[in-house]
Amino acid sequence: MIKPVRQCLNSWCHYSLSNINIKCKSNFSINFAGGDMTSDAGVALWKEFMDSIGFSRMAKETFSAPCSLKTYDDADLLEQKLLMLLCGYDTDDEADHLAHDPMLRLLLGKKRLASQPTMSRFAARLDEDSIRQLEKVNRALLRLAYQRKHPKNIVLDVDTTLLPTYGEQEGGAYVHHYDAVGFHPIAVFDGLTGDLVRIGLRKGNHYCGKDADKFMKPVLEAYDHDEPGTNVLLRGDSGLAMPTLYDLVESYDYRYVIRLKQNPRLMKNVQDLCDEVAAEAARSDETHFVRYCEFPYKAQSWSRERRVVCKIELHKREEQSLFPDSLMFVVTNLTAPMQEVIAAYCKRGAMENFFKEAKNAFAFTHMSSRNFVTNANRLWIAALAYNIFNLFRRFCLNRKWQSYRAHELRLRLMKIAGRVTRHANKTIFKLCSSCPYQETFRQAHMRILSLVA
């Protein structure tokens, strides 16, 4: 039998007002009768930042999804989803838990946040046009950032990753490289700033480098048009070693360093040097040897001869015979010394940290729909949240705080308790007086105010 509404409300009020006695301390209890409060008061900083750089206005002008009947504006639903992701709420289900959060309601200008069914229907109606709109929003967001701090150098790190799938999700397939079933998206980050420049959801059976040139062409076109004169370097692992990608980068007069897979023809060019290093190591008491060499090389599928740099690294171990532990072949059109070319390539390892933060902190792995296009839209929305957070970190925090990861910044600046008080037509959130990061909070807000949209 269903209880009457009044009885249910009375039961809830009694539970909220009743004390929970904490046994580890005498005369100590807690309850849920603190009044109208939020636990995410710091998200106001991020919303202030979004408005200051013009993102909220630009999103309303750019983004719309087809729907005949709707109560909430599409741009508002997009912004709600972004704020939820910024706060660390990954799923649509959490929209119901946050429905009456005073801070989010105030920032979004709503009496109640959109519910889980509304958010899920919003995601379900997004289509191919929505992907293009979200990509356009992301491109405009990065352009806003470049207008405030024009980059002299841009390093484009291209790579693929695994997003696991469950059940019968469209596009999920076995990815041999990861020995798992999932999607196999491709992404390009700015290796110097961590900005996510572009991302594309792909089916699991999509090979790493397939159509990499088509994926990168809009990116290179945009930089050539919007950032003329900027030095652009593209880096990629051996999965991206595709001659069509070399040709594309060279057509824009940009630079690249891309690793090559080891093969007999490449080995033939360095075999003599490997033998020399091995002989030298056998006569020496040293345990570590590194040598570099370079040579012109043209694979059968290449349009012309290109420069290949090789790093030969050898370790001497008691339990093993003497042999090169690793041979690194890199194809490049850089004219820098060999050591600098290899060092430039090796720095692409930072991209793994960008992917890790995107997955762990911004729901890149929460592609929960059965429909492939819906998941592609969800991935782009998560990418926008990642970029907003990253830009806030770069422009609004000091050098020390810029090194903190997303979960650290959330705990320090966003997860702050705040009580709502109202005076006439003004609402004031009184934040926790014992917050240890008040000064950083104030400094971040001052930096936001200095950003003129």
N, C-alpha and C positions, 0 to 999 in steps of 0.2 A: 504494500500500500504506500502511495506517495504522500509524504508529509506536506502539510500546508506550507505556503511560502513564509508566512509569519513565523511559524514554528522553526523553520530552517534558519531564518535570520536570527531568531533569538538564540538558537544553538550556537551559531557562528559568533555572535557578539559575546556570549558567555565564554566561548573558547578563547577569544581574543583578549578578554579582560581577565581571565583567570590566570593566576601566577603559575609558572613552572619553577618548582623549587630545585635549585642546584645543590646537590648533596655534598660536593667537594668543598663548599664554603658554608658556614653557618650564617643565618640571617640574610640569605641571598636568593633572590628569585628574579625571573624575567617574565615579560608578557608581550603581546603584540598590540598594545594599546597606545603606541607612541604618536598616533595621529597621522595626518596627511604628510607622508614623507616619501623620498626617493632614495635609492641606493646608487643611482648613476648621475649624481648632480654634475659631475665633471664633463658629461657629454655636451653641456652647453658650450664649452670651449670649441669643440669640433663643429657644432652648428654655426657658431659665430664665425669660425674660419671659413666654412663653406659659403656663407653669405658674403663675407668680406672679399673673397676672390671672385665672386660672381658666379659660383657654381650653381647655386639653387635657381637663380634667374635663368641661367643658360640651359639647365636641365628642363625647365618648364617650356622654354622656347623650342627645344630640340626633340624632346621625347614625348611620344604618344603611342598608345596601343589601340587597335580597333576594338570597340565594344559598344553595343547599342544601348545597354542598360547598365549604369554604374552610379554608385553613390559617391565614391571617392575618385578624385582626379588621378590619372595615371602617374603624373609627376609626383603627387603626394604619396602615392603608394610606393613609388621608387625611393623617395626620400625616407619613408618609414623603414623600408627594408635596409637601406644604407645605414641609418642610425642604429638599427638593431644589430647589424653586423659590426659596426664600429664598437658597440658595447660588448660584443662577444656572444650575442644571441643568434645562433646559427640557423635554427629551423623556423618554419612558419608557425609551428605549434606554440612557440613562445610568444607570439603576438597576443594570444588569449591571456597569458600570464601577465603581460605588460599593459593590458587594455586600459587600466586606470592609473598608470604611472604618471604622477603629476608633472614631472619634468618633460617626458616625451610628449605628453598631451599639449603642454604649453608650447614647446618648440615647434610642433607640427600644426598648432592652431586647431586642434580637434577636441571635442568633448570626450571622445573615446577613440582609441586607436583601432584601425581596421583589424577585424578578427582573422583567425587562421583560415577559415573558408574563403574570405575575401582575398587574402594574400595568395592563397593557393590558386584561386580562379584567375587572379592577376597574372601569375606566372604561367598558367596554362594557356592563356590567350596570346602570349607573346609569340612572335613569328620571325621569319627571316628579316623582314623590315625592321623589327625591333632590335635585332642583332646589329644591323647597320647603324641604327640610331644610337645605341649604347656605345658602339665603337666611335661614332662621331662625337659623343659627349666626352669620352675618354681622351680623344685627340684634342678637343678644345680645352679640357682640363690641363693637359700637359702644356699646351700653348700658353695658357694663363701663367703657368709656373715659369716658362722660359721668358715671358715678358718681364717678369720681376728679377730674374737672374739668368741672363743670356749665357748659355754654355759655350765655352771655347772648344771643348772636346766632348764627343759623345761616343761611348763604347756600347755597342749592341751585342748582348750575349743571347744567342739563340740556342734553345735546347727543347727537348721533349720530356715528359714525365708520365707517371701513371696515376690515374684517378680510378679507384676501384669501383666496380659495379656489382649489384646484387640482384638476383632474380633474373627476369627476362627484360632487362633494360635495352632499349633500342641502341645499337652501336657498340654495345659491350662485346668484347672478344678477347681471346687469349693474346697477351703481349709477350712475345718470346723473350725480349730483353729483360723484362721484370719477372718472368715466370709467374704471371698472375693474370686474372681476367679483369678487364676494365676498359676505360677510355685511354686514348694516347694523344693528349693535346700537345700542341706546339706553342711556345711562348718566346717573346723577346723582351728582355729587361735592359734598362740602362745600367751597365755594370758599375758606373761611378756613383749613381744616386739611388739605385734600387727601384726606380720607377718601372712599372709594368707598361711597356709601350704598346704591345698587342698580344692577344692570345686567341687561339682558335681550338675549339673542341673537335677532336677527330675520333673516328672509330678505332677500336683496339687493334684491328688488323692493318692499320695504316703504317707503312714503314717510316722510320724517323725522318729521312731526308726527302721523301716524296713530296713534290710540289712546294718545297721550301722556297724556291725562287718566287712562286706566285704569292706565297704568304708574305715574303719580305718586300715585294715590289711596292705596295702602297706605303709602307713605312719609309723606304728610301725616297720615294716621290715626295712624301710630306716633308722630310728633312731638307731635300733639295729645294723645295719651294719656300718653306717657312724659315729655314735656318741656313741661308746661303753663306758659304765661306766657313762653315763649321767643319772641323776635322772629325770624320766619322770612321770608326774602326769596328768591323764585324768579327766576332769570335764564335767558333762553333766546334763541337766535338766531331769525331770521325763519322758519326751518323749523318752529319750535314755536309759531308765531302761530296758535293754534287757539282759537276762542271757548269750546269746552268746557273747555279748560285754564284760561282766565280765570275762568270760573264756578266751577270746582272750588277754585281758590286762594281766591277771595273767600268761598266757603262756610265756610272755616276761619278767616276774618278774617286771612289772611296777606297779604303784599305780593308784588308781581311787577314786573319790568321785562323786557319782551320786545320785540325789534325787529320792525318791520313792513316788509314789502316795499313798495317805492315803487310808487305807482299814480297815475293821473290825478286821482282825487278828493283824495288827500293833497297832491299837487302844487298843486292849485287853492288850498288853504288857505295856502300859503307863497309863492306866485308873486310877489305884490307885494313881500314882504320880500326875496326873491331879487333882484328888479330893483333895489331900493334899495341892497342890498349891492354889486351890480355897478356901479351908478352911483357909489357912494362910493369903491369901489376904483379906478375910472377916474380920479377926481380926486386920488387920494392916491399918495404915493411908497411906501407900505408894500406888502409883497408877500404878507401873510397876513392873512385876515379870518375871524373866527368870530362868528356870531350865533346866538341861541337864541330860540325862540318856542314857544308851546303853544296848543292849541285843543281843544275838545270834538269828539269824532268817534264816529260809529256806522256800522259797516259793515252791510251787509244781513243778514249771518248773526249779528250780535251781538244779545244780548238787551237791551242798553241802551247808552247813551252813555258813553264813557270818555275819560280824559285822554290826549292824545297830545303828546309833547314832540319838537321837531325841532331838530337841530343843522345849521346851514348853515355850511359851511367852504369858503373860496375861496382859491386860490393864484394869484398873478399871475406868469406866465412869459413870457419874451421870445419864445419860439418858438410860443406858443399864444395864442389869443384869451382874453379874460376870461370865465370861466364857473365855476359852482360845481363843485368837484371831487367833493364828496360831500354827500349829504343823508341824515341819519340820523333815522329816525322810530322812536320808542319809545312803546309803550303801557304805561301804569303806573297803579297805584292809590296810589302814593306821593304825599305832600303836600309833599315836599322841593322846594327851588328847582330850576329847570330844569338848571342846570349840575351840581348834585349827582346828579340823576337820570341824566344822560348819563354822568357819571363812574362811577356805580355800575354801569351796564350795561357800560361799556368794561373794567372790571376782570375780566369773565368770561374774558378772554383767557388767564388763568392756567390755565384748564381744559385748554387745549391741552398744557401741560406735564405735567399729570397723565396725560392720555391717552398722551403720548409715553413717559413713564416706565413706565406699565403695559404698553405694547407692547414696548418695548425690553428691559426688565429682568424682566418677570414673565410672559412667554410668552403674552400676549393674542393674538398672531398665530399661535400654534401650535395651531390648531384642526384637528387632523390626521385626525379620523375621518370616514368617509363618512356616518355617522348624525348627523342634526341634534341630537337630544336629547343624545347623547353629547358633542357639542361644546358644547352649552349648559351641561352639567355641568362640563366642563373649564374653561370660561370663569369659572364661579363659584368653582372651586377656585383659579384664578389670581387672582381678585379677593380671596379670603381671604388669600392670600400677600401681595398688595399691601398690604392693610390692616394685617396684622400688622407688616410692615416699617415702614409709615408711623407706626403707633402707637408702635413701639419708638423710632423717631427722635424723636417728640414728647415722650415721657415719660422717656426714658433718656439723652438727649444734651443738651449745652448748646446755647445759641442758635446759636453759630457752626457746630457740627456738624449742627444741624438743617437748615441750608441745603444740605448736600451731597446729591447725588443717590445713587440706590441703588448704581450701579456704583462710585462713590467710596467709599462706606461699606463695601462688600464688600471692596475692595482693602485698606482700612485696618484694619478690625476683624474681618473674617471669614476672609480668605485668609491665615491665619497658620499656619506650620508647627508641628506639635506631635508630640513623641515620647512613646509610651506606656511607662510604667513601672508595675510592679505590686509592691506590698508587702503580703503576707498577703492580706486580702480587700479591699484598697483599690487603686484604679486612679488614677494621677496622670498627667496630660498635661503634659509639660514643654514650654512654648511657647518660640518663638525668643527668645533672650536679647537680640538686637539689634533687636527690634520697636520702632519709634519711637513707637508709640501706646499704650504700656503704661499710662500714667496715665489716658488717656481710657477705656481698657478697664476699669480698676479703678473709675473713677467711674461708668461705666455700670452695672457690677454692683452698686455700692452703691445706686444709684437703683432698680434692679430689686428689691433686698431690701426697700426701703421701700414697695413696692406690696403691699398685703395683699389676697389674693383674697377 
